[in-house]
């Protein structure tokens, strides 16, 4: 069962990272962050039940080919809502591989009033001036 918890964009103690939301899918929790005010990061937290409360953080799990497209769509919806709500003027997103980069490019092309520049598997996105 999938659940999404919005954290209300809480800042970490270093004030460089804002946790936007958590999305739970079975034993995996996907955490969506905005680092340094411009870089979106999504990682998976897992626990094997034998780690005495230790949680493993793994960015590569999100880019696993077995990751459901449904999860990617939910993550994208959360990120898109955050972008529009906070009227971000600039942000970047990096994909782990070419297949994810193509998927992210498709999602980013749907942003209104934003210009996307792709370099390798990274995307730099700027808000266009209204006019």
Secondary structure, 3 states (H helix, E strand, C coil): CEEEEEEEEEECCCCCEEEEEEEEECCEEEEEEEECCCEEEEEEEECCCCCCCCCEEECCCCCCCCCCHHHHHHHHHHHHHHHHHCCCCEEEEECCCHHHHHHHHHHHCCCCCEEEEEECCEEEEEECCCC
